[in-house]
């Protein structure tokens, strides 16, 4: 079955969400811990906000994770759908 035929099935998108959402959460948490682990454990969430989300930083922070999660979800779901 081709990729275009697979994405027309509702079960494909259900399985896609089952893969993409947990992956998105894990990627977000890993990224936050890598960027600001000292501030997170110190409880300095204002600094975490400043480093990761202040100004226009929040757009690139979330956009990268959404795109990576979407691509990974499509890949894994396509690979595992018969």
N, C-alpha and C positions, 0 to 999 in steps of 0.2 A: 504494500500500500504506500502511495506517495505521501510526502509531507503535506501537500495541499488537501489531500483526502482526509488525512488524520486530523487536521485542525478544524475541519467541518463537524467533527463529532463532539457532542457535549461532554462526553467522558474525558476527552483529551484535556479540556480546559479545567475540569475538576481535578484531574491528576496534576496538571500544570500548577494550580494553586497549592496543592499539597506539597509540591517540591519548592516552588518559588518563595512562598511566604516564610517557611522556616529558614531557608537559605538567606533570605533578606535580613531576618532578625539576627542570625549568626554573624553575617558579614558586618552588620551595623555595630553589634557589640564588640567584635574583634577590632574593628576600626577605632571605636571610641577608646577601648583599652590600650591600643597601640599609641594613639595620639595623646591620651591624657590619663594614663593609669595612676600616676602619682596624685593628680588632682582629684580623681574619683575616690581613691581610698582615703584621701585627706578630707573629703567632704566639701571641697571647694568647687561647687557646681557653677559658680559665677565664672571661674577661670575656664572650666570645661566649655561653657557657653561661649566665652570670648575666643577660645582657641578654635572651636569647631563650627560655630553657628553665627557669630556676630557679623554684621554687615551683609555682604553678599556670599559669604562662605557657606551658608546653609544650602544654597542652590547646588553648588558643586558636590557638597557632602552627600546630599540625598540623591542627586541625579546619577552619580556614578554607581551607587548601590542599587538603584532601581534598574538601570540598564544592565548591569552585571547579573542581577537576579533574574531579570526577564530572559536574557540570553541563556543562562544556565538552566532555567526552568524549561524553556523550549527544547534545548538540547537533550536533557535527561528524559523528558516526557516523550519526545519523538523517538529516542533510542529504545525506550521501554514499551512503547505502544505497538501492538501487532495488528 
